[in-house]
Amino acid sequence: MLTREVLADPVALTRALVDIESVSGNEAEIADRVEEALSATELKVERFGHTIVARTELDRPQRVVLAGHLDTVPLHDNFPSRTEDGLMWGCGTADMKAGTAIALHLAVTEPAPRHDVTYVFYDCEEVDSARNGLKILADRSPHLLTDASFAVLLEPTHGLIEGGCQGTQRVMVRTSGKRAHSARSWLGENAIHKAAPILERLQRYRERIVTIDGCEYHEGLNAVRITGGVAGNVIPDECVVEINFRFAPDRDEAAAEAHVREVFDGFDIEFVDSAPGALPGLDAPAAQELLAATGRPPRAKLGWTDVARFAVLGVPGLNFGPGDPNLAHKQDEHVELAKIVEGAEVMRRWLRGS
Amino acid sequence: MLTREVLADPVALTRALVDIESVSGNEAEIADRVEEALSATELKVERFGHTIVARTELDRPQRVVLAGHLDTVPLHDNFPSRTEDGLMWGCGTADMKAGTAIALHLAVTEPAPRHDVTYVFYDCEEVDSARNGLKILADRSPHLLTDASFAVLLEPTHGLIEGGCQGTQRVMVRTSGKRAHSARSWLGENAIHKAAPILERLQRYRERIVTIDGCEYHEGLNAVRITGGVAGNVIPDECVVEINFRFAPDRDEAAAEAHVREVFDGFDIEFVDSAPGALPGLDAPAAQELLAATGRPPRAKLGWTDVARFAVLGVPGLNFGPGDPNLAHKQDEHVELAKIVEGAEVMRRWLRGS
């Protein structure tokens, strides 16, 4: 059980959440504890699997979402937590139980925010997107999210506002040829050799850098895998280059796809995965208020986050959390206690408007 | 047991040898039968593992080698043999029991050839060269081979003289880079992109065609495999292109290596395998006699064969066998009965000198 004292202290609450093991697929216990804590408040609580939605019903003119996932990547000799010299170490400290703890702390201790708030605690963010609790909620009960005008995802940003997110596409570019014995190679057609212009175009490619709402989005078009070959004495008849395109949110998925097709014009191209980016939405009044509360300039989120799921629903959003994003999924994952305290204060100032 | 009648008929002998299963590593029975047949002759027979050497001791001014391997690639629903419409089907018919049968038939039925003859029947040609019976014999008892001035390997050539063989080298050309998250690709260095010039040089490469003793050797420099990539969201830090160089026998291994190093100048290159080619040696008097016996022009052997092992010992050699080399290792492997008869007649004419 999460006691009143623990819920009142975002650092203690972070520690308590980290010490409930919740590797993706195993969120039952942490979800029970979170539901229990929220049920003791005035919030309207609903549970869907291991995803919990808690809403203020204060008839404010505007509603905002605060969201955090409950799961972690697999443990790696980094459980339970350990605190030393102002740092808390352990699986999920940065990604993202410190952020989730801030949201839960505010849900329990801030009964009268200036905006209505929808708190969302969800499961399975670290695995297949088909299992993602926020995705499932957005698919089945979108009305619980779409009545908000703004969302904050408490993913690690090291205490800075990170606007929107990049889109990402995975693309297979293929060449084909004709097998032959390598001792009589002129009877075949070498598919690996034919991939030369694909790599050449990637090497020559100049990435676009786009500034939106003061956030600099750096794109990237990269081969992440290449495979080809049958046997040591056979001219290969196929070569596949797997490419990852990370694109700025001023392109939608169709525009991104058209761009990739243009770059690899003349080649056999298959799009195997696509997720849209999200515009930073920093011109939203609630975003401006949160920016003012941090007192620091925003930057772009370089990576894909669930902010894009809000964008698809028409809800602009940003990322703001105490952890360092570069520590996510690492064995030496940790979070600065001071960043947790500061993050909770910023969010409270914002919700109180003072 | 191989009866006298079977040994006297190269077609029946081919069938008998095909019907003794002898996938590489399982040559005990076929070697026993061959040894038994040879021991009933005047030949001097020695056995080393499943390799059998049988020599005439006629004090002729010149000695020649006739060699054939006893093993086959794995069966593939093509055992035992089946004869229909002048074709014998089955594993090992073309590669190379028809050729081996011709050598064994001559060993048993030709007591007074004009040259002394060393017959070699050996195991494990279709596997790792370390297990190759001819290689082991050449390493341990080279004197049994080096007193010959000329060798005929009865590998499938479809009844033509195929001179010498190409050399072959396997080379790894590597690029390295620096890993990074693909959402922040500019922090890394993409090793796959850096492989562009390797493929480009391969694509631009113009193969040399060299004519030696009337045989046209067509070289080939080919990527046979390419690998690179860590995960779908990671900038890859290594890419490896495996290259197979098939070179004409006017280059020795050192010259071939120097050429490959020149082509890939500036790249990290590792030679993992190298086998020399063999010059056709068609100016040897015994070769001229055999050419005359076939009455057909020679061509180059495009591929690597054990002829190169004789070349290394200073014994020029050529390939001559009834099977079609393009059927080797195929499920529908077969041999024309007429080619077996014709091959045996050519070889006999040559050995008799009439």
Interface residues (C-beta under 8 A of the other chain):
Chain A: Q166 T168 R170 H181 S182 A183 R184 S185 W186 N190 I192 H193 K194 A195 A196 L199 E200 L202 Q203 E207 H218 G220 N222 A223 V224 R225 I226 T227 G228 G229 V230 A231 G232 N233 V234 I235 P236 C239 V241 E242 N244 R246 L302 G303 W304
Chain B: Q166 T168 R170 H181 S182 A183 R184 S185 W186 N190 I192 H193 K194 A195 A196 L199 E200 L202 Q203 E207 H218 G220 N222 A223 V224 R225 I226 T227 G228 G229 V230 A231 G232 N233 V234 I235 P236 C239 V241 E242 N244 R246 L302 G303 W304
